[in-house]
Amino acid sequence: MTEPVTWKAMSPAEVCDLMDFWAAADWPLSEAEVQRLAVERFGWSIEVEDGVSYLMNTVSGFTIPDVSTIGSKGPLSYISLRASDVIRQITPESTEFLGDNFAPMVREGQQRWGKPTMRKPDGAESASWNLPTGARIILNCNPKSLSAMFQTPQGVEIDRKLGD
């Protein structure tokens, strides 16, 4: 008999608390400032590879712990992180697991930030909120994982200028 496969996901409150923390930050911030705040506030770590610093969410114990922090040479545009393990093989159970964790995340977000804009592109599903500060929060349910993105006011403005 094979062992049942189990995956981990952040609680809805944990995901939304992370997004609220970044929403309350004093933007604009540089990548180094964001990394320092994440280490101080969440206990995440910074790993350096080939002279480049990468932010890692080592606290949640996910299969892939990296946190993307993207920006041009100036202020950061967005912070994207996994809210669950990355699933290697898509199964009915994995799809159910992701859906069962995504729905309460969206409900928690709706209680905090109001009604989301829902999209279903290419087998994925996303909920997004435009905040009064000009920032945007996006929760994603992809076929292999859950993720959350905080788009800074500067990142939203760049997208707006690009027509997204």
Secondary structure, DSSP 8 states (H G I E B T S, - for coil): --------B--HHHHHHHHHHHHHS-SS--HHHHHHHHHHHH--EEEEETTEEEEE--SS--SS-EEEEEESSSSEEEEEEESB---SS--HHHHHHHHHHHHHHHHHHHHHH-S-EEE--TT-EEEEEE-TTS-EEEEEE-SS-EEEEEE-HHHHHHHHHHT-
